[in-house]
Amino acid sequence: MTAEELNNKYSTVCNMSRGNGFRVERMPDFFKTSEVDDCMAHVHSFYEILWFQEGTGVHTVDFNDYEVKPGTIFFLAPGQVHHFDRREGYKGVAIKMCTDMMKDNMSGGNADSLFLKYNSFHTYDSTPYYIIDDTTARMLMPLVDDMEEESRHYGEVGNVDILKSLLCIFLVKIQRYGLHEAGKNLDMLKPSHRLFIQFRHMVEEEYNSLHTVQEYADRLNVAVRTLNKSVNECSGKSPLAFINERIILEAKRMAKYTNMMIKEIAASLGYDDPSYFVKLFKRQTGYLPSEFRDLQ
C-alpha cells in the first residue's frame, strides 16, 4: 500500500519527512514533535522501529494491547494502526524508514533480505516485537548512533547505501540475539521456514486478490500439502486461516478507522459479493462489519 493510498483511505496518517527517507529520533522528544497525537489511533505510511529502553505501559497495535517494558523493540509496517497509553515516562529510540528504502534494501531477488524483512515486519500472525537483554542492547546502541549520524549526511556519496547496511546489521543482530514470542524464531536455513516467509510476503502483497490456498501454492510453485505443512509448522495455523486473518485485519481497520461503506470495503478486498464478505467477517470476528464499526 502506497503512502498516497493510505492518505486517501485514513484520516490520521503520519508521513515520512523529505530527504533520504530515514530518520532516528529519541524518546521522549519524538512524542513532542510528532505531527499526530500518539495516544490516538493513527496509521503510518512508513516503516518504524520503536526500541523502549525505559518506562512501562501499553502499546496497542491492530486492536491488540502489548506490554511496554525496557528491552522491547516493536516493528511497525505501513498501514498498521497503533497508539500508546501515554507519552510520558518512556525513553528509547524511534527509527523511521520510507517504503522505497525498505523495498530497495529488503526485497527483490535476495532471499536472505526477504527473510530478514518479513521476519521483522509484517508479522501479523504473531507478536510485533522482540525482547533483548542488556548485552544485546550494548551491542545495538553503537549502530543506532551510527545511523543517526549518517542520516544527517543526506545527499552525500554513499549515504543511502551506508544507512541500508547499518539497518541490515541492526535487524540481523536483533533476530540473532533477541527473543520473539516465547523463542519461536524462524530459521532461514530451513527450507520450510523460507517457504513460510515467501508465503507471508505473498499474502501481504496479494491478500486483496488471492483468497484460496491453491492460488498461493500455484504462485509459489509448491503442492498445497507442502504449503500446509510449512505454514502450520511456523505459525500453528493453516494457510487458509492465515489468509483469512490477514483479509479480516484489513477489513477491521477500514471498518473502524475510515468512512468507507461496507460494500466499498468488500470490493477493495476483492469480493464482488458484499453478502459473502459480511458472512466471512461475521464468522471470523463474531460481529457484522457495521456492528464492529460501532464497538467502543
C-alpha positions in Angstrom: 0.0 0.0 0.0 1.5 3.3 -1.0 1.6 6.5 1.1 -0.9 8.1 -1.3 -3.3 5.2 -0.9 -3.0 5.4 2.9 -3.7 9.1 2.8 -6.8 8.6 0.6 -8.1 5.9 3.0 -7.3 7.1 6.5 -7.8 10.5 8.1 -4.9 10.2 10.6 -1.8 9.3 8.6 1.7 10.1 9.7 4.0 10.7 6.8 7.8 10.4 6.4 9.6 13.7 6.1 11.5 14.5 2.9 15.2 13.7 2.4 16.8 10.3 2.4 13.7 8.7 3.8 15.5 7.7 7.1 15.3 9.3 10.5 16.4 8.4 14.0 14.6 10.1 16.9 14.9 9.8 20.7 12.1 9.3 23.2 10.5 11.2 24.7 11.4 14.1 22.4 9.8 12.5 19.3 6.4 12.3 21.1 6.6 16.1 21.5 7.4 16.7 17.8 5.1 14.1 16.3 2.6 15.5 13.7 -0.2 13.3 15.2 -1.4 12.6 18.7 0.4 9.3 19.5 -2.2 8.5 22.2 -4.9 8.4 19.5 -5.2 5.6 16.9 -3.2 6.5 13.7 -1.5 4.9 10.8 2.0 5.4 9.3 2.9 5.5 5.6 6.5 4.3 6.6 8.3 1.5 8.5 9.1 2.2 12.1 11.2 0.5 14.8 10.4 1.5 18.4 13.0 0.5 21.0 11.8 1.1 24.5 14.8 1.4 26.9 13.0 2.9 30.0 9.4 3.1 31.1 6.4 0.7 31.2 2.9 1.0 29.7 0.8 -0.3 26.9 1.2 -0.1 23.1 -1.9 -1.0 21.1 -1.2 -2.4 17.6 -4.0 -3.5 15.3 -6.6 -4.0 18.1 -4.2 -5.9 20.4 -2.6 -4.5 23.6 1.1 -5.2 24.2 3.1 -4.6 27.4 5.8 -2.0 27.0 8.9 -2.6 29.2 12.6 -2.0 28.9 14.2 -4.0 26.2 11.1 -4.3 24.0 11.6 -3.5 20.3 8.4 -3.1 18.2 8.4 -3.4 14.4 5.6 -1.5 12.6 4.8 -1.7 8.9 2.9 0.8 6.7 -0.8 0.5 7.3 -0.7 -0.8 10.8 -2.9 1.2 13.3 -1.4 1.8 16.7 -1.3 4.2 19.7 0.2 4.4 23.1 -1.5 4.7 26.5 0.6 7.8 27.3 3.6 9.8 26.1 5.4 10.4 29.4 7.9 8.2 31.1 9.3 6.5 28.0 12.9 6.7 26.9 14.3 5.0 23.9 14.8 5.2 20.1 12.5 5.5 17.1 13.9 4.6 13.7 11.8 5.5 10.7 12.3 4.3 7.1 10.4 5.1 4.0 8.9 2.3 1.9 11.3 2.9 -1.0 14.3 2.4 1.2 12.9 -0.9 2.6 11.8 -2.0 -0.9 15.2 -1.5 -2.4 17.0 -3.0 0.5 14.9 -5.9 1.7 13.1 -7.4 -1.3 13.7 -8.4 -4.9 15.7 -11.5 -5.7 17.7 -11.7 -2.5 16.1 -14.4 -0.4 18.1 -13.6 2.7 17.0 -10.0 2.6 13.4 -11.0 2.0 13.6 -13.3 5.1 15.1 -10.5 7.2 12.3 -8.1 6.3 9.3 -10.4 6.7 10.7 -12.0 9.9 10.8 -8.5 11.4 7.9 -6.5 9.9 4.5 -7.7 8.6 4.4 -10.4 11.3 0.6 -10.2 11.7 0.4 -13.8 12.7 2.4 -13.3 15.9 3.6 -10.6 18.3 5.1 -7.5 16.6 8.1 -7.2 18.9 11.4 -8.7 20.1 12.8 -8.7 23.6 16.5 -8.1 24.0 18.8 -8.3 27.1 21.4 -5.7 28.3 24.3 -7.3 26.4 22.4 -7.1 23.1 21.4 -3.5 23.9 25.0 -2.6 24.3 25.8 -4.2 21.0 23.0 -2.4 19.2 23.4 1.1 20.6 26.5 2.0 18.6 24.6 1.0 15.4 21.8 3.4 16.3 24.3 6.2 16.9 26.0 5.5 13.6 22.6 5.5 11.8 21.7 8.8 13.5 24.9 10.4 12.4 24.8 9.1 8.9 21.2 10.2 8.5 22.5 13.8 8.7 24.6 13.3 5.6 21.7 13.4 3.1 22.9 13.9 -0.4 26.5 12.9 0.2 28.0 10.0 -1.7 27.1 6.6 -0.4 24.6 7.9 2.2 21.7 5.7 1.5 23.9 2.6 1.0 25.5 3.1 4.4 22.1 3.5 6.1 20.8 0.4 4.4 23.9 -1.6 5.5 23.7 -0.4 9.1 20.0 -1.1 9.2 20.6 -4.6 7.9 23.2 -5.3 10.6 20.8 -4.0 13.2 18.0 -6.3 12.1 20.2 -9.3 11.9 21.6 -8.9 15.4 18.0 -8.5 16.8 16.9 -11.7 15.1 20.0 -13.5 16.1 20.1 -12.5 19.8 16.5 -11.3 20.5 13.6 -13.3 21.8 10.4 -13.4 19.7 7.2 -14.9 21.1 8.5 -17.4 23.6 11.5 -18.3 21.5 9.7 -19.2 18.3 12.3 -17.7 16.0 12.4 -18.7 12.4 15.5 -20.3 10.8 16.4 -19.0 7.4 18.4 -22.2 6.7 15.3 -24.4 6.9 13.5 -24.7 3.5 10.1 -24.9 5.2 10.7 -21.7 7.1 11.9 -19.9 4.0 8.8 -21.1 2.2 6.7 -19.7 5.0 8.4 -16.3 4.7 7.7 -16.3 0.9 4.1 -17.2 1.7 3.8 -14.4 4.3 5.3 -12.0 1.7 2.9 -13.0 -1.0 -0.2 -12.8 1.3 0.9 -9.2 2.2 1.1 -8.4 -1.5 -1.9 -10.2 -2.7 -4.5 -10.6 0.1 -7.0 -8.4 -1.7 -6.9 -10.5 -4.9 -5.9 -14.1 -3.9 -8.2 -15.8 -1.4 -7.5 -19.6 -1.8 -4.6 -21.8 -0.7 -4.5 -23.3 -4.2 -3.8 -19.9 -5.7 -0.9 -19.2 -3.4 0.5 -22.7 -3.8 0.4 -22.3 -7.6 2.2 -18.9 -7.4 4.8 -20.4 -5.1 5.2 -23.4 -7.3 4.6 -25.9 -4.5 2.0 -28.5 -3.6 -0.9 -27.5 -1.3 0.3 -30.2 1.1 3.8 -28.8 1.2 2.4 -25.3 1.9 0.1 -26.6 4.6 2.9 -28.3 6.4 5.2 -25.2 6.2 2.6 -22.7 7.4 1.4 -25.0 10.2 5.0 -25.7 11.4 5.9 -22.0 11.5 2.6 -20.4 12.7 0.5 -23.2 14.1 -2.2 -22.2 11.6 -3.5 -23.5 8.3 -2.7 -21.4 5.2 -6.4 -20.6 4.8 -6.7 -19.4 8.3 -3.6 -17.2 7.8 -5.1 -15.7 4.5 -8.5 -15.0 6.1 -7.0 -13.4 9.2 -5.0 -11.0 7.0 -8.1 -10.1 5.0 -10.2 -9.6 8.1 -7.5 -7.5 9.8 -7.6 -5.1 6.8 -11.4 -5.1 6.9 -11.4 -4.3 10.6 -9.0 -1.4 10.0 -11.2 0.0 7.3 -14.5 -0.6 9.2 -13.2 1.1 12.3 -11.0 3.9 11.0 -12.4 5.0 7.7 -15.8 6.2 6.4 -15.9 3.6 3.6 -19.2 1.8 3.0 -19.2 -1.9 3.7 -19.7 -2.7 0.0 -16.7 -0.5 -0.7 -14.6 -2.4 1.8 -15.7 -5.7 0.3 -14.8 -4.5 -3.2 -11.4 -3.2 -2.1 -10.6 -6.7 -0.7 -11.6 -8.5 -3.8 -15.1 -9.6 -3.0 -17.7 -8.8 -5.7 -20.5 -10.2 -3.4 -20.8 -8.0 -0.3 -23.0 -10.5 1.4 -20.3 -13.2 1.2 -17.8 -10.8 2.6 -20.2 -9.9 5.5 -20.6 -13.6 6.3 -16.9 -14.1 6.3 -16.4 -11.2 8.6 -19.1 -12.4 11.0 -17.6 -15.9 11.0 -14.1 -14.6 11.8 -15.0 -11.9 14.3 -18.4 -12.7 15.7 -19.7 -9.3 14.5 -21.2 -7.8 11.4 -18.9 -5.2 9.9 -21.4 -2.5 10.9 -21.5 -3.8 14.5 -17.7 -3.9 14.7 -17.6 -0.3 13.5 -19.8 0.8 16.4 -17.8 -1.0 19.1 -16.1 1.2 21.7 
